[in-house]
């Protein structure tokens, strides 16, 4: 069920997307309201699982310079087990099941070509994986700064963060 937010909630979310550690008092000054209002609104947004404030790794600064995408064609009878295996793998930080030609879309960050080779070898050994198509990201042209956090009560409870 979609939950509605008002203009104030939207402004709070926009600011928190830029700086999740901003003090409630500073946020209140920016939005010309009280700190109590900000605190209550943030609590409500978190409690209703409209937002989640998390730390996001800067993978490049941690030495994971090779980033890219792997599209996976798979035996549709093995979707659950393949998805579970992919979600548990190191270096993979995003796994989505698709409808269409490929069954999975995977995003990864690795430190070296050797790490990528090992990752691809592991993926291709998963029972039911038919084919992988790998693309390396050369330049990031747009990033919305959004993070698809896993919420405890969401429909995607089998997903793990990387």
Secondary structure as GFF3:
##gff-version 3
##sequence-region A 1 162
A	DSSP	alpha_helix	7	18	.	.	.	ID=ss1
A	DSSP	alpha_helix	24	30	.	.	.	ID=ss2
A	DSSP	alpha_helix	35	47	.	.	.	ID=ss3
A	DSSP	beta_strand	66	74	.	.	.	ID=ss4
A	DSSP	three_ten_helix	76	78	.	.	.	ID=ss5
A	DSSP	alpha_helix	79	87	.	.	.	ID=ss6
A	DSSP	beta_strand	92	97	.	.	.	ID=ss7
A	DSSP	beta_strand	104	110	.	.	.	ID=ss8
A	DSSP	alpha_helix	113	124	.	.	.	ID=ss9
A	DSSP	beta_strand	129	136	.	.	.	ID=ss10
###
